Amino acid sequence: MVAIGICWNGMSKPYVVDGNAKVTAQYFVDNFRSPMVKKDIPRLYPKNPQDVMVHFDSAKSHVAILTKNWMEANHPNYIPHYHWMANSPDLAPVDYAINRILKTILGERKATTIAGLRKVLQGVCADFDLGIIRRPLSSWGSCVQKMLDKKGDHVELD
């Protein structure tokens, strides 16, 4: 498993699960969430890291009480899972645009070890075009409006 925070100002450092580690809520907080909140957000938003709104997907370790409690104590500006939008992957810019492109780029490179994967990810994240990130983020409001117009039903984007 790989975790990368994606935002208007760029990407976090890529985080890779060590070997066969089980990603519990504690592992997630210690190895992904904490460094993203304490290192990556301040690097990407040096003037106002506390104002950055954080959103997760619905993985068990992301919605666990331990994760929620950690976020409330360390970065209370996050969207809790009960406020997330409808289950429409086409509504999430990270899913419908950025991840697809990132996976294509990564698929062209062959990493055979965890260390090799980390190296490839670091290079890709460091050189990733901000335009690729910003275009879908800019259009997100109109996508959400389509979902609202359909009263929360699934939305397919063009």
Secondary structure, DSSP 8 states (H G I E B T S, - for coil): -EE--EETTEE---EE--TT----HHHHIIIIIHHIIIIIHHHH-TT-GGG--B-----HHHHSHHHHHHHHHH---B--GGG---S-GGG-HIIIIIHHHHHHHHHTS---SHHHHHHHHHHHHHH--HHHHHHHHHHHHHHHHHHHHTTT------
